[in-house]
């Protein structure tokens, strides 16, 4: 059977092309599991958590008994303490039903009589671990499904107490407990309070502080789950062996990483689209085409991102300030916790907050631009598109910028400086989208958002166009901006570039001209 790229459920080595994560798995085992650590793999959706759990299980089963279960669809467990105590060992046993009949039969002997509360669960865990010939590791996936139940906090609290007592030779328990989910379990008390209405008994317990730190024994999980270019290459090498495409694996791996920052779902989705829908176009153009398809179509991950933006005004404003207004914000986990947990925000190399990857930026720009069009009307009607395409199908960028200049002069001449400074960049994106929509591809180069500038890179008809948006701060800064653009053009191996300068002086002239800088031609338009 031919392998394929997988974007749903668990990746299986025999069926799917997979990134070689053996070094990360080895690090998890040596740094955490072999040192008896309890920890949580809390990462955003579709980050490879479940696949990582199964790969760990495959390795650990040679030395340990690994109970691997999931709380997906198990809300019945958390009806009350007695229900949990009665059913949890049944759930543990089920994980071996089809893989190891002997362990399955043994586990069915535990938790079967007079199970009323968490103390009974604790006693049976002690008995199980004492009687087992091998040390036992407990893995629980999809803990978010349980994270709004107080009974789950009771269970975590019991595991914590047993861990502490075992360290002091006063109990026996699991060698390691590994939880996986999106939420940070250390903030479970806040999570429960936000998610649902509590019973009076639950509210009283929370208020008394009985659940302040149900998982404070957990070690920090600091393994980078993003795929590196080298790791992406291992998957493409396997694919190349089967398909003999002749792709430049090193180059393609780096370009995929450049757009995805190694986000596992995005890496696999790009590869799947190229392989199955883009006639195996393993080129930069093929990658960009796959991103266009991805952003235009619905998927669970993108739905969650947009839903979180809609439902969280603070998160929306933070992202708007970063990607539209170009503001820099110091990375602080506690201030921007939700955006980081959702996987939208990340820490940049300079210690500043940034959007995790370019694809998320493209998605969010598109959403914000569409939202603006919906509220205030389209900046440019689609009928105008043919006016900006030449006979060869290439963009007539000078004509586009001249039209934008005219629009700003006619429609936005009287608005105040603050409005244009905040809206100008988004306004230009709203203007350009109908022109390139369906055929072209664009992204904003994140590294150029400092110094009141923004470089927009457009690919259309297999040609690349670089347009810099800049706010006027005098001739000295204008010259600096032109030099910066010339250097960026050199990095991108382009001979021509374009600059749009937002000038708020009432006496300004709406000029447009070509200029030569260090062997590059730059077309400058003042609006």
C-alpha angles and dihedrals in degrees: 000000000000115000122238139194111265128214100165133068121334124349113235117201093219093052108028141052104245139186113247103246095165093122091055092046090050090051092050091051097046099039099039119009099042088048091056094247126164112214147156126233095213111175135140123278120296093013097134096262096137093044089050090052092052093046090051090049092053091054098040097048091078091066107019142034104252118201104199116183141147136221091215107130092000101112089126087072092068099051089108141328095271093052090051093047091050098047108031096084090048087057091048091051093048091065088070099040095105101023109044119016093184096057089040091058093046095050091051088068092065128081095013104118133057096342104170109144148359093283088062089050089050092051092051092048088053091050092047094051093044093051097042118103090212132043112261128230120197120209122184120183129194094028089163086077088065100033096097094056123091090209087066089055088052089054093049090048090053091050089049093051092047091049092053093046092048090053086058094045091249098115145009124239145144116320090226136000118206120190125186129198146104100266126079102244091204087072095047095124092059091042093056093047091052097045105054150355111277129223115246091253092051093047090050092052093048092048092051089055096242090140102039095122112010091156104030092125091068119115118230114264103222101163112129105238093187114104115245120220088255091053092047087052091060090061093046091049090057090048092048091054090057099039105028093212094156093231123169094246097187093050096044092047091054094047092049089050091047091060100035104032083221097296099166099223093047092049092052094042093054091050093047093050093048092047099044108025109021100053093253093296096173096182138102088265091052091052091051091048090052090052091051090053091046095051093045095051129067122252133163096250095052091042088056093049094052092043090053091049091050095047099043114056091182092056091045092052093047092053092043090054091050102045103027105030095032095229120164118225125188112242111254119164096204095050096047098027099134095050090049094047090049088054093239097109129046142168115272126216090258093054091257128127114259142167108271097241144352094256091059088049092051090049094048094044089051092049094048093046092049090047090052091049090050093052101039106018131258116306092214129021116233090237089077095062097095090056090068100048122081128215092272091054094252126134119263093216097176089055091048092052092046089054090049090050090052091048092052091047094050103036107026104031094109100042118107127260094251092057095052093042090055100034103029097088094046089045091057091049089050088051096049099043098075090050097054097026114131094006109043136055130213141179137174116243101235095205091063097059094092122088091036093290136119127189116208115198114203126188115196129163088354092302125113126224125187119203121182121204114203138171116233114249099159136294094292092059091043090057090047090051092051091050090049091051091048090053091048090050088052091053089050093046092238126141098199133049140167135226130198114193120197105213118187098189110118091216094053122129119232094232131169126186147150118243135181120231124174092333093314128112115223125186110209125197124184117208 
